[in-house]
Amino acid sequence: MNSDRQYEVSAGSPIRFGVLRHRGGVNFSLNVRGKETVEILLYRKDEDEPFQTVTLPEEYKTGQVYAAHIAIPKNDRVEYNYRIDGRVTADPYARVFRRVRDGKGREKFRCGIDPEYTPKTDPIGLWYRDCVFYKAHVKGFTAGEHSGVRHPGTFSGMREKIPYLKKLGVTSLILMPVFEFFAEPQEDPSKDESVAYSAFNDERKNYWGYTEGLYYCPKLSYCATDNPIREFGSLVDALHENGIECLPEFYFPPQMPGWQVVNILHYWRMAFNLDGFHLVGYGEWINAVSLDPILSWTKIIYVNYDETRVYPAGEEPPIRNLAEMNQTYQNAMRRFLKGDLDAAPEAREALTRNSGRIAKLNFFADHDGFTLNDLVSYNEKHNEDNQEQNRDGVLQNYSWNCGEEGPTKKRKINALRAQQLRNAFLMLMTSQGCPVIYAGDEFCNSQSGNNNAWCQDNPIGWVTWSGRKAARDLREFAGEAIAFRAQHPILHMAEPMRMQDYLGIGYPDLSFHGRMAWHIDDSEMRCGFGMLYCGEYAVRADGSTDDFIYIAYNLYWLEQDFALPDLPDGKRWQIVCETARPDSFRISADEAMLGSAKEKRVVVAPRSVTVLVSADDPDCGDQKKSRTARRAVRKKAGF
């Protein structure tokens, strides 16, 4: 490029904010309120001062949007910033930016002309009912020394972990914010580039990313390369090639206009063929997002929709693309897990809650609060490292340390904690709605009792990849629980359970049981109940109906016995999982099958869950006849 060259400038198009290669050059479009003087500063790479300054005249303005076309050839490496009324800022709509150091050693920012990226894969489009979500922080997932990746803490490192996620059974990956958020308020170059990056009074950084930033840029510090767009796009493509959806999180402040949020999501959805988004924060902007036609087939996860505005007059959506993070589930099931005697009714509601219009995402742990391991290891939060005298973080965690605060060498306590973790995973995977696993919970990841690690960009906030036997055992159990859920569609139905025999086959789709079949008494059962799923209401991919499944939850500190409902002729109960055993799913055939079809009770160990599934009774010869009769009833009902 000629050092004296000045590019030709003309009026541009205001349609798309940011920069876009167009008509043999680059189109610049910026939303500017008021009557400020706006200049485009063009830089060559590694030079401090701009080589060309373009002052935008009023005739380049449409409404409050300035637009200019600058004839920058495709092969010229040019960077830019804006100067508005003498203040140098980054472009809030930039797709690429990088940090540079000026002659005084201060770190500043430059915006780049975004390289084009063409996705190689399409969105996967899984139904919510078939999803198992996994939520991770891009840096924290692989930054630890035992993560085993070549590029720790990056999009590339996350890509290296795809085989692990696939083996575990994950279908959908939620990524904590990956846009260019700023760890400190002074760092935001869209406000004032003259502030040095390192000049801060508060050493703590916003590690999580739930703040504002350059919403169109994948985060540069999460890159192993110098091309964030290509590296993030390659991660999305690799996930899709392995059957895994990608849903990044975005935080938006309450005052942000709905059109602006929609434009940001449109860009990410179309630029990378993303499967959806988890939107964090509160604001009227959610109404614009939930009603947007372009996003109508894209998963949108939020905390609490106003369903009357989204679906007026009770209308049904053409496709269920909206979902809520179910905080009610977390609180109810945590209380049930630790054995609160009044928790059973709420637990039954939480296990079965599944809205028809808006999907429910269930979780025991999230970024905010204890990890699953810490939930069973600490009674109190331990946030001293956050430098707020342990005053920050959620106060009510519904946790129980199983007898001793924090790590212990006592075998009985560690065995009980392991059992409680199996209980939690099994309950999550046998709940209606969609399960969400917080990264590392499947192998005992701990934050040392810190339940608000927003500023812990260090081993406290990172996932610790452990080779300990307890971690290996839990990881294996989690995979088995996920596989069990996938094998049984009755456990993840598209519509809420009716608790009625609406097919006329002699069983409701779901029923509750206690010491007596078809009857539940919480004062008698003490933090426990049985749930019978009738598999005749669910159809597998091969067209066959599902099994009957009976799940006995006993979170009481003593063993309890549960009544077993009668099965159809030709069927007998067999035990497939007991969380009281370390090898919960690996039960021998002799141990699994109950003595006879007439056996009416099952004894469940303290603080454990037992799962039974219907199987053909080897002593009965009428199996084929009974199955044929049931299929005839289903066909008549139009099911």
N, C-alpha and C positions, 0 to 999 in steps of 0.2 A: 504494500500500500504506500503510495506517495505521501511523504510526511507533510507536504504543503497542501494536500488535496482537501477541498471543501465540498461537501456533498450538496447536491441540489435539493431544495426544500419546496414542498407545495402543500396545499390543503389535503387533509386525510379524511378517513371515515371514522365516525364516532361510535360505530355499532358495537365493537368489542373492545373493552378496556384492556390496557396493557399494550404489548407490542406484538405485531404479527407480520410475518413476511408477506408482502403483497405487491403486485405489479412491478416486480424487479427491484424492490426496495423494502423498506420497513415502515409499517404504519404504527404511529404512536397515538394513544387515546387515553386521556386522563380526566377524571371528574374533579372539577375545582369549583368550590363555592366562593361567591364574592367576586371581586374585581382585582384579584392579585395578578402581579406580573409573573408570567410562567416562562421558564427557559428550559430547554433540553441541553444538557451538558454531555458531549460525546468524548469518550476517552479511548486511548489505545491501551491495550493490556500492559500493566506494569509501569504506567506513567501516571504521575501525580496530578498533573493539570490537564484540563480538557483541551483538545485540539480544535474543537468547534463548538460554539455556543449558538443555539437557535432560539431566538425570542419569538414566541407565538403571538401573532397579531389577533385582534378581535374577530377578524373575518374567518379565522380557523376555529371559531367557537360555535357550537350548536347547543343552545340551552346553557348548561353549565359544564359542558364537555369540550375540552380542547382536543383537536385531532390534527396531526401533521403527517405527511408522507416524506420520508427522507430516503434518497436514492443510494442506499448502502448495499453494495454488491454482496452476494451470498457468502463469498469466501473471505470478506474482510472481517477481522476479529475486532469488533467494536463493543464497548460497554457504555452504559449511560447512567445518569441520575437526573433528577429534576432540581431546579432552583426556583423556589416560589417566594417572591418578595425578599430575595436575598438569602433565603434559608435553603441549604442543600438537603434534599431528602431522597430516599429511595422511592421507587415506584411501588405503591401499595398493590398494584396489579401485576408486578413482575413475576415471570415464571421461573427465572433463574437469577441468583445473585451470589456473590462471593465476597469474602473478607479480604481486604488488602491493607498494607501498612504504608503510611505516608512517610515523607522524609524525616519526620520526628519520631518515627517508631510507633505511632498511634494506629490502632486498628480501625478501619472504616469499611464502608460497604460500597459495592458496585453492582448494578443490575446488568444482566446479560440479555442478548437477543436469544430467545429460547430456541434450542435445537428441536427440530421436529422429531416426534416419536410416534411410531405407528404400532398400536397394540397388535400382538400376534394371536390373541385369544379373545373369545367373547365371554361376557358374564355367564356364570354357570346356571343361575336361576333355580336354586333348590327351594322347595317349599319349606316354610318355617318348621313344620312338623318333623322334617327329616334332618334338621340341623343340630349339630353339636358345636357350640361356639367356644372359642378359646381366645382369651384376651391377654395381650402381651405388650410390653414396652419395647420398642425396637432396640434401643441401646441396652437396656437392662437385661433383656432376654439372653444376650450372648456376651455381655461385657465381662463377666466373671472369668477367672483364670481356668476354670475347669469346663468351660462351655464346649471346648473341642472344635472350634471353628477357626478358619484361617483369617477371617475378617471380623473380629469381635466388635460388637456394638454398632453394627451397620445393617443397611438393607441387604447387603450381600451375605452377612452373617446370618440374618434371618432366613435367607434363601437356603443356606446350607442346612438349616434345621427342618426343612420341609419333610424329608423322609421320616424324621421323628414324629412330626405332627400327623402324618398320614398313617403311620403304624399305630399311633395312639387311638385313632378313629375320629380325629377332628375333621369337620366339614367346612367350618367357617372361621376365619381368623379376624378378630377385632384388634386393630392396632391403635394404641394410645397415640395422641396427636403426632402427625408426621409432617405437618406444614411447618414453615419457618417461623416458629414461635420464638419469643425472646425471654431468656432466663431472668433478666432484670429489666425494669421499666426504662432505664437509661439506654439500654442496648438497642431499642427500636429505631432503626435508621429512617423509618418513614416519618419520624417526628423531628429528629435533628441529627444529621450525620456528623456534626462537629464534635459530638461527645465521644471520647475514646471508649472503646469496648471494655478496657480494664479498670476504669475509674469508678469504683463502687464503694459505698460505705458498708453495705451489707454483703457478707461473703456468701450467704445462702443463695442458691439458684433454684429456679422453678424447673425441677427435673421432669415433672409429669407433663407439663405443656398445656395446662388448662388456662390459657391466657390468649390475648390477641397476638397478631403477627402478620407476616406477609402470607396471606392465605392461599396464594396461587403457587407457592414454591415448595417442593419437597425439601426436607431439612438437610442442609448441606453437611452438618456435622454427623449425620447418620450415613454418610457415604464413604465407601472405600475407594471411590473414584472421584473425578472432578466433574461428573455429569449426573446430578441428582435426578433429573427427569428420566434418563435412560436406566439408571440403576433401580429406581423405584418401579418403573414400568416393567423391567425385567423380573423383579420380584413378583409382581402381580401376574405376569404371564406364567411364571414357573408354578405359582400356586394353582392357577387355573389348569395347567397341564397335569397336575396331580389331583384334580377334583376338589380343590379347596377354594372357597370364596374369600374375598378380601374386602373388609369394611373398616376404613380408617375412622378415627374419632375426630370431631371438630368441636372446639369451644367457640361460642358466639355470645357476646355481651347482650344484655336486655335491650339496649338502645339501637342495636344494628337493624337497619331496614330489611324487610323481608325480601325485596328484590335483590339486594346485595348478597344475602345468604344463598338465595336460589342461583344466582350467577356463579358463585364460587362452587357450589355443588355440581352445577351443569358442567363446568370446566373439568373437574376431577372425574366425574362420571364418564364423560366423552373422551377425555385425553388418555385414560388408562383402562377403560371398560370395567370400572369397578362394580362390585355387586351390591354395595350399599354403604350406609354411613351410620355411625352412632353419634348423635348430636347432644352435646353437653352444654348446660346453661339453661336459662329461662328467658323467654321473650315471645312477643307476638309473631316473630318471624317463623315460628313453627307452623302456624296456620298456612302461610304462603308455601312452605315446603311440602306440607302434607297434601295440599290441593294441587300441586304443580303437575301438569300432564306429562312432562318429560321424565319426571321421577316416579311416575305412577307404577312402574314395574321394577323399581329399585327399592331394596330394603332400606327403610328409614326407622331407626331405633331412637326412642326418646324416653323421657321419664314419665310424662303424664299428659296424654292428649285430651283436648276437649272434644269428646266424641260427638257431641251434638252439632259442633261446627264442621267437623270433618264429614260426618255422615248424617245430614239433616233428615228428619222424618224417618229415622231408622233404616235408611237405604243400605243395601249391601254393596261392598266394594267389588269391582270386577276381578280384582286379585288382592289378596291380603298382603300388602307390602309394608304395613305399619306394625311396629312392635314396641312394647314398653319394657323397660328394665324394672323387674318386679321386686321392689324394696320390701313389700309386705311379706313376700316369700322368705327373704333372708332373715328377717326378724322372727317370724313364726317358727321357721325350721331350726334356727339356732336355739331357741328356747326349748323346743321339742328334743333336740339332740342332747342338751345338758340335763334333761329329765325334769323340767318344771312340771309339777303335777297338774296345772291347769292349762297346759299347752296343747293337749291332744285335739280339741275342737278346731283351733286355728290351724294346726298342722294338717288336718283332713282337708280343710278349705284350701290351704296352700298347695297340697299335693295334687288337687284336682282342678284348680283354677286354670281356665283356658278359654279366653274370649273368642267368639266367632269372628268378630270384625278386626280386632287388634290383638296380635299375638302377644304372649307373655314370655319374657325371658327370665328364667329362674337362676339364682346364684346364691351360694353360701358366702363367698368372699369376692371383693372387688378391690380396686386400687385404694379406695377410701375405707379404712378399717383393718382389722386383723387379717392376715393370711389364714388359710384353713388350719395349718399346723399351729399357728399361734393361738387360734381360737380354742384349741384343746390343751394349750400349754401355759396360758397366762390368765389370771383373773383380772389384772389391771394393765392399763396401757403403760408403756415405758418409752416416752418420747423425749427424754432428756437431751438427746443428740440434736434435736431441732432447735435448741437454744431458746426455748420459751417456758422453761421451768415446768415442763410436763403439763402445761395448761391447755395445749392445743389437742386436736384430735377428738374423735367421737368418744363420749363419756360412757354410753351404754352399749356394750359389745355383746352381751348375752353369751359370755364365754365361761369356760370352766377349765381349770388347770389340771384336773384329775388327781389332785392331791399335793402338788408341789409347784411353786412358781418357777417357770423357766426350765431350762435343760436339767435333766436329772440322770443319774445312773441306776435308779431303782427300776428293776425289771418289771415289777407289777404295774407301776405307773406308765412306763413306756409301752407295755402291752395293751393297757387300757386306752392310751392315746391312739395307738395304731388301730384298735378296734373302732374307736369313735370316728377316726378318719374314714375307715371303710364304711361305717354307717352313713356318714355324710355323703360320700360319693354314690352309694347305692340309692339313697333317698333322692338325690338329685337326678339320677338316671331313671328312676321309676316314677317321676312326677310328670303329669301332663304339662304342656308348655315346652319351652326350649331350654336345655341346660347350658349354662355358661361356666367355664372353668377359668379361674384366674391363673395365669402362667406360674408354674412351679408348685401349685397346690397338689398336683398329682404325684409329687415326690418330696413332700415334707419341707418345702422351702419356707424359711423363717426370716422375719425382719427383726428378730430379737425383741419382740413385743412392741415394736413401733407401729402404731396404727394410723400414722399420718406422714408417710415417708416422702412427702412432696419435694423436699429439698435434699434428699439423700442420694445424690449421684455418686454412689460408692457401694461397696459390698452390702451395706444394709438394704439399699433399695434395689440392688441387682438380684437376679435369680441365681441361687447357688446350686449348681449342678453337682449333686452328691452321688457318690458310689456306695454309700452305706446300704446295708441290707434292708433297713426299714424303708429307705427311699425306693430301692428296687422293687420291694414287695408291694408297696402302695401303687407304684407306677403300673405294675403288672395287673393289679386288681382293678385299677381305673380303666385300663384297656378292656378287661373282661366285662366290666359293668357297661361300658359304652357299646361293646359288641352285643351284649344281651338286649339292650334297648333297641338296637338296630334290627335284631331278629324278631322283635315283637311289636308290630304296628299298633296293637291295642294300647301300648304304653305312651304313644305319641299321636293321638288322634287329631284330625283337622278341626273338629268341632267339640264343644264342651260335652262331657258325659251327662246323660240325662237322668241316670239312675232309674230307668224305666225299662220294661220289657217291650220296647216299641217294635220288635220284630216278631213277637208272639212265639218265642222259642223256649219259654219257660224260665229264663234268667234275664234280669236287667243287665245293662251294659256294665254297671258298676254297683257294688253293694258293700256295706260295712258290717263287720262281725266282731264279736268279743268272746266271752266264755260260752255264750250261746250263739249258734248260727243265726244270722239275719237279725241280730240284736246287739246293740252296743250300749254299754253303761260305763261312762268314764270314771265314776267313783269306784267301780268294781275293778276295772282293768288297770288303773294306775299308769298313766302315760304310755298307753299302748292300744292298738286296735289292729284288726285284720281288714284287708281290702281284697275283694274278689273282682277281677276283671274277666268278663266273659268274652273270650276270643272270637266268638261267632260274629261279633259286631265289627271286626277288622279283617281286611283281606291283604294277604301278602302279595308281593310282586308276581309270584307264579300263579295267582288266582286262588290259592288255598286259604282257608280261614285260619286265624291264629289260635293258639292254645288258651285254655283257661289258666289264669295266673292268680295265685293267692299270695299276698305279701303280709307277713305278720311283723309289725313294728313293736318292739318291746324296749323302750328307753328307760324302763324302771330299773332300780338297783337289785331287784330280785327276779328270778325266772317266773314266767307266767305261761299258762297253757291257753291255747286258742281253739275254738270249735272250727272244724273244717266242714264247709257245706258239701252236700252230696254232688257228685259229678254225674253227667249223663252215663247211661249204660255203656259198658265197654271201656270206661276210663278209670284211672287210678292216679292218686296224687304221688308225685315224686319230688324230693327236695333237690334244688339246683344250686342254692347258695345259702350259706350260714356265715354271717360276719363274725360270729364268735370264734370261728376257726381262722387261723392265718391263711390257710389254703381254701378260702371261702367258696370258690367256684369249682374246685377240683375235688368233687365228692364221688367216691366210687359207686358203681351201680348197685352194689349190695347195700350200701348205706343210704342211697338216695330213695329207693322205692319203699314206700310205706308197706306195712305187713299185708294189708288187703284193702280192697275197695271200700270195706265197711269201717275202716279206721277213721274215727271221727275227731281226733284231737292231735295237735302238735304242740310240743313243749319248746318254748323259745328261751334261750339263755338270757341272763341279765344284760341290759344295754347292748342289744344286738337286733339284727333283722334277719328273718328267714324267708326265703322265697321258694314256693312250690309251684310246679307246672303240671298240667294234666298230661298223662301218657297212656298209651294203650295198655289195657289190663291183660296180661298174658293168660289169665284164667278165664277170660270171657271170649266166646266165639261170635258174639253179635255186634262186633265193632263196625263192620261194613254196613250193616243194616241201619244202625243208629246214625251213622254219619250221613247216609243217603237221605234219611228222613229229615235231618236238620237242614241239609242243602235244599230240599224241596220247600221247606218253610221259608228259607231265605229268598229263594227265587220267586215265590208267591208274593213276598213283601216288596219285591222290586229292589232288593239290596245287591 
